[in-house]
Amino acid sequence: MNRTQLSQLAVLSAVAAHGSFRGAAKELGIAPSAVSHAVSSLEASLGVRLLARTTRSVAATEEGGRLLERLQPALDEIAHALLRAAEARDRPAGNLRITAPRFAADLILAPRLGDFLGTYPDIVLEIANEDGFTNIVEEGYDAGIRLGESLEADMIAVKVGPELKSAVVAAPSYFERFPTPRHPRDLAAHRCIRRRFSNGTIYRWEFEKGGEELTVSVSGPLILGEDRPIITAALGGAGLAYLFEPRVSALLVEGRLIRVLEDWCAPYAGPFLYYPTRRLMRPALRAFIDFFRQSG
């Protein structure tokens, strides 16, 4: 076996693990075309087809599966040796990719990023803001942060933030024109500032009181996608807004926004960091988890 084949075998293993050339390319940091070329060259040199390709998926052939079964222990040993070498350094190092919704990036991560990067100056951290649940393995991320999501069986979840409450708010000028809602059903008569997630869905406002849960499809003349413009619009009297309480706490104290339906906004589990179950973990990811982990 030559050195070229060794790198090609590593590419083959990544493609099989992700089930796609795109996911393998993101993990390896190379172009999808380079991934395809490496696998095709390996197949040509061995004279056997290792992957079955369709327009929607990639899977190992019978021959490829047997090769990977024998290959994986050796690749694990190589990965283990590299991790041990990295752990021998004074500080964790390397690129670290995290996917998180913008609220988590703003409220949980951003206030502590200076301390984290100061503690681990050899880590290059990339945070991608995405609302929907992300398959971190397929998309090439090291970990993701979401609210209490239903995770796959091979994912581990670690709490990284406190419990959260939502707040329904509007400017005093809004309530000069509209009555105060006393029940979520009253929202049908109000102008609400709606939120569209990056996956295209409109968020339905969620409420809970005394064990009763309600989900309300509100209506209104304004649809936005991020907290900052929603808050600005609410301050201007555009309508009722549904936001995380920490986003508007200072504005409530100042009286620039008024809160309603507080008794229907029960606390719920805060954000969790999730990552694949792996025997080996990169030191950079371990450092990130330990730094942002929240007890309790």
N, C-alpha and C positions, 0 to 999 in steps of 0.2 A: 504493500500500500504506500502510495506517495503522499506528500503533504497536502497536495491539492485535494485528493480524495478525502482526507481527514476533515477539511473545511466543508467539503460537499456533504459529508455524512452529518455534520452538525446542522447544516441547512435543511437536510432531509428530515431530521428529527424535529426541528422547529416547525416545518410545514405540517408534519403529521400531528404535532401537538395542537396546533392552532386550527387545523382543518382548512387552511387557506394560505395562499402565497402572500396576501396582503398582511395578515397578522404576523407571519414569520418575518416579513420584511421590516415591520415596525419594531419587532423585538430585536432583530439583528442590526437595525440601523442601516439597511441597504435598500436599494430599489427593488420593487417586485420583479422587474425584468432580470435582475441579477440572481434573485432567488430561483426563478424559473430556469435560467441558464445553468445554474449550479446543479440542479436536479436532473435536467436533461443531459448534461455532460456526464454525470455519474451513471445514469441509466445507459448511456451509449458505451461508456468504458466497461461496464459490467455485462452488457448485452442482455439486460432484463428490464422489464417495466416495473418500477417500484411504486408509482402513484397512479391511481385512477382519477382522471380529471373530468369534471362536468362543468357546465356553466354556473352551477350553484355551489359546488363543494369539491373538496379534494380529500381522498382517502387512500390509505395504503392498500396496495394489491396484496395477494396472498404471499408473494415472494418478498414484497416490501415489508409486510408485517413480521415475517420471520427474521428478516435482517434487523429491523428495529428492536425486536425482542432481545436479540443477542447483543445489539449495539448499545442499548440504553444503560446497562450497568457500567460499561466503560466510559460513556459520556458523563454519567453521574460522578464517577471517580475523578474525571478531569475537572468537572465543575467544583467538586469538593476541594481538590488541590488548589484551584484558583482562589476559592473563597478563603481557604486557610492562609494563602499568601496575602490576600487583601486584609485579613484580620490581623496580620502581623504588623501592619502599618499603625502609626500612632492614631490616625483618624480614618473613619470611613470615607470613601471617595467614589466618584463616578456620577453618571447621570441618573436622575430619579424622576419618573413621570407619574404624576398624580392627577386623577380626574375628580372634580368636585363641583357641585352647584355653586353659583356665585355667592349665595348667602353664606355658605360654609367657608369659602375662600376669604370673604370679607370679615366675618365675625369670629371664626375659629382660627384660621391659619394666619391671615395677614398681620394681626397684632403681635405675633410671636416669630415671624419669619426672620426678623433681624437677629434675634437671639439664636435661632436655630442655625442660620448660616454663619453666624459668628462662632458658634460652637463647633460646626463642621464645615470649615472653609473649603474643603476639597470636594464637597458635594455640589453638583449643578442640578438645581431643582426646577422642574417645569410643572406648572399647574394649569390644566385645561379646564375651563368653566363649561360644564354641560349639565343640563337639567335631568335628562332621562337616565334610567339605569343603564350602565355601560358594562359590556362584557370586556373586562380589563385584559383578559388573556388574548382574546381575538384582536383587540384594538392596540395591544402593545404597551399597556400601562403596568406599572409596578403595583399600584393600589388605587382604590377609589374611595370617596367619601359620599355617603348618602344618609338620609333619614332611615328609620327602621325598615329596611327593605327585606324582601324575601330573597335570600341568597341561595346560590347553588350549593350543593352538598360539599363541594370541594373548596368552599370559601370560609375564611375565618373572619369574624367581625370583632372589632375592638372599639369601645366607646371613646370618642375624642371630644365630646362636648356635653354641656349640661342639658337638662330638660328644657324644652322650649314651649312658649305659648304664642298664639297668634293674637293679633289685635285688629279690630275693625275700627277705622278712624276716618274722620273727615274734618275739614276746617270749620270754625265757628260760622263763617259766611254761608256754608252749605246748609247748616241747621236753621238759618234764618229763612230758608225757602222750603225746607222739608222737615217733617216731624222726626223725632228720635225713634228708631226701630226698637221694639221691646222683645221681639222674637225673630229668629231667622226667617220665618215666613213673611215678615214685614218687608224683607228686602225686595220683594217683587214690585213694590211701589217706589223703589229708589233707583237713582242713577249710580251704578257701581263701576269702578275702574277695573276692567277685567285684565287677566294676565294670560298671555300665550307663551307656552313653553317652546323651547327650541325644536322639539319634535312635532310641533304644529297643533298640539291639543290646547284647549282653553281650560284653565284650572277651575274646578268646581269648589266653592268655599265649603270647608268642613267645620262642623260644630259638634259639641258634646256637652250634655248636662244631665247629671243624675243617672248616668247609664244610657241615656237616649242619645243616639247619634243621628245627625242630619247632614246631608250633602245637598248644597243648593247651587243650581245653575243660575247665577245672577245675570242680569242684563244691564246694559249701559252703552253710552255712545263712544267710549274710549277703550281701546285695547292696547296694552303695552307689554314689553317683555322683560323689564328689569326694575329693580326696586327704586333706583334713584329717580327716574322719570315718573314713576307711580307716586312717590312721595311728593315730588314737585307739583304734580297735577293735583294731588289731594290738597296741598297747601293753597293752591289757587282756587279751590272750591269746585273742582271738576266732578267730585263725587266721593262715594265711600270707597275706601281702600282696605284690602286685607293683606297684612304684612306681619312679619315676625316682630314680636314685642321689642326686642333690643334695637330694632331699626328706628323706632319712633319714640322710645322712652323719653329722650331729652325734649322732643317737641311736645309731648304730652305735659311734661312738667312746666314748660314755658307757656302752655295754653294755646299754642299755635295749631294744635290738633286736639280733637275731642274724641274720646273712646266710647264705643257703644257695644252692647252685647257681650260685655266682659264675662258675665256669668255663663255664657255659652262657649267660652274659649278655654277649654281644659288643657292642662299641660300634657305633653306627650314626649316620648323618648327623643333625645337629641340625636345628633349625627354620629354615625359609626364609620370607621375606616375598615374596608374589607380588602382582603388579598387572598391569593390562592394558597391552599394547603400544600406546603412543600417541605421536604425533608431538609433542604438547604435554603437559607435565606441570605440575600445580599446584605452585607453590613450596613450599606446606606439605608435600606428599607428598615432594618432593625433599629437604626438610630432614629429614623423618622417616627416609627411607631412608639418607641420608648419616650420620645420627647413630647409627643402630642397626646399620648394616652391619658385618659381621665379616669381616676378611680371612682368607685361608687356606682 
